[in-house]
Amino acid sequence: MVLSCIYPFIYLLVINLAGFFTIGLDKSKARKDRWRIPERRFFILAFFGGSLGVYLGMHLFRHKTQHVKFTVGIPLMIILNIFCGYFILRYWF
């Protein structure tokens, strides 16, 4: 029982690390003027629980911080993730 409760936290860790490093990779590609990661991918990662990782990556790498859809959309995704996480933990476990 206790072991099964850790799986959601492992999932959140992995998805947030993916969001964080995806932002970093895109920033690196932008500097080298190479093919870029579609913005939709950042929002997909954020929607599925990686919003905090994307947000931290945006600010640490100083990437996408001037785009309104990111400065507003990603914090809204964080709120959505907290809301969904609350209900999942409350009613599932």
Kinemage of the C-alpha trace (Angstrom):
@kinemage 1
@onewidth
@group {chain A} dominant
@subgroup {mainchain}
@vectorlist {calphas} color= white
{ca met a 1} P 0.000 0.000 0.000
{ca val a 2} L 2.713 2.492 0.957
{ca leu a 3} L 4.733 1.604 -2.121
{ca ser a 4} L 1.788 2.284 -4.439
{ca cys a 5} L 1.422 5.779 -2.950
{ca ile a 6} L 4.892 6.707 -4.156
{ca tyr a 7} L 4.130 6.103 -7.846
{ca pro a 8} L 2.313 9.430 -8.401
{ca phe a 9} L 5.279 11.280 -6.923
{ca ile a 10} L 7.726 9.397 -9.134
{ca tyr a 11} L 5.536 10.270 -12.131
{ca leu a 12} L 5.503 13.956 -11.171
{ca leu a 13} L 9.270 13.967 -10.689
{ca val a 14} L 9.879 12.411 -14.111
{ca ile a 15} L 7.385 14.623 -15.998
{ca asn a 16} L 8.736 17.781 -14.346
{ca leu a 17} L 12.317 16.843 -15.131
{ca ala a 18} L 11.239 16.221 -18.725
{ca gly a 19} L 9.624 19.666 -18.882
{ca phe a 20} L 12.649 21.337 -17.321
{ca phe a 21} L 15.179 19.709 -19.633
{ca thr a 22} L 12.971 20.212 -22.709
{ca ile a 23} L 13.003 23.962 -22.066
{ca gly a 24} L 16.782 23.832 -21.645
{ca leu a 25} L 17.202 21.858 -24.861
{ca asp a 26} L 15.039 24.308 -26.780
{ca lys a 27} L 17.056 27.244 -25.431
{ca ser a 28} L 20.252 25.531 -26.544
{ca lys a 29} L 18.816 24.939 -30.005
{ca ala a 30} L 17.651 28.558 -30.212
{ca arg a 31} L 21.162 29.812 -29.488
{ca lys a 32} L 22.599 27.579 -32.225
{ca asp a 33} L 19.855 28.582 -34.686
{ca arg a 34} L 18.797 24.943 -35.093
{ca trp a 35} L 15.461 23.168 -35.421
{ca arg a 36} L 13.295 24.022 -32.409
{ca ile a 37} L 10.921 22.089 -30.185
{ca pro a 38} L 7.275 23.008 -30.939
{ca glu a 39} L 5.666 25.208 -28.278
{ca arg a 40} L 2.755 22.786 -28.126
{ca arg a 41} L 5.077 20.182 -26.599
{ca phe a 42} L 5.771 22.450 -23.608
{ca phe a 43} L 2.061 22.852 -22.990
{ca ile a 44} L 1.440 19.110 -23.335
{ca leu a 45} L 4.137 18.406 -20.739
{ca ala a 46} L 2.698 21.127 -18.497
{ca phe a 47} L -0.850 19.796 -18.858
{ca phe a 48} L 0.146 16.284 -17.849
{ca gly a 49} L 1.808 17.423 -14.626
{ca gly a 50} L 5.090 18.986 -15.694
{ca ser a 51} L 4.065 22.611 -15.330
{ca leu a 52} L 6.388 23.345 -12.426
{ca gly a 53} L 9.368 21.934 -14.327
{ca val a 54} L 8.509 23.986 -17.404
{ca tyr a 55} L 8.066 27.108 -15.259
{ca leu a 56} L 11.372 26.637 -13.447
{ca gly a 57} L 13.118 25.923 -16.752
{ca met a 58} L 11.667 29.071 -18.286
{ca his a 59} L 13.120 31.208 -15.542
{ca leu a 60} L 16.409 29.405 -15.019
{ca phe a 61} L 17.230 29.315 -18.733
{ca arg a 62} L 15.521 32.698 -19.389
{ca his a 63} L 13.544 31.181 -22.219
{ca lys a 64} L 9.995 31.986 -23.348
{ca thr a 65} L 9.638 34.532 -20.526
{ca gln a 66} L 8.573 37.317 -22.913
{ca his a 67} L 5.738 35.305 -24.481
{ca val a 68} L 2.352 36.100 -22.946
{ca lys a 69} L 0.983 32.634 -23.600
{ca phe a 70} L 3.827 31.200 -21.526
{ca thr a 71} L 3.891 33.815 -18.761
{ca val a 72} L 0.137 33.382 -18.269
{ca gly a 73} L -0.473 29.844 -19.540
{ca ile a 74} L 2.164 27.967 -17.562
{ca pro a 75} L 1.173 29.470 -14.168
{ca leu a 76} L -2.442 28.590 -15.003
{ca met a 77} L -1.284 25.053 -15.714
{ca ile a 78} L 0.410 24.973 -12.300
{ca ile a 79} L -2.913 25.912 -10.685
{ca leu a 80} L -4.703 23.269 -12.764
{ca asn a 81} L -2.096 20.652 -11.784
{ca ile a 82} L -2.462 21.501 -8.087
{ca phe a 83} L -6.247 21.311 -8.365
{ca cys a 84} L -6.153 17.947 -10.171
{ca gly a 85} L -3.466 16.598 -7.850
{ca tyr a 86} L -5.561 17.469 -4.831
{ca phe a 87} L -8.558 15.562 -6.144
{ca ile a 88} L -6.486 12.601 -7.254
{ca leu a 89} L -4.817 12.294 -3.858
{ca arg a 90} L -8.052 12.938 -1.962
{ca tyr a 91} L -10.262 10.488 -3.807
{ca trp a 92} L -7.871 7.925 -5.179
{ca phe a 93} L -5.719 7.206 -2.143
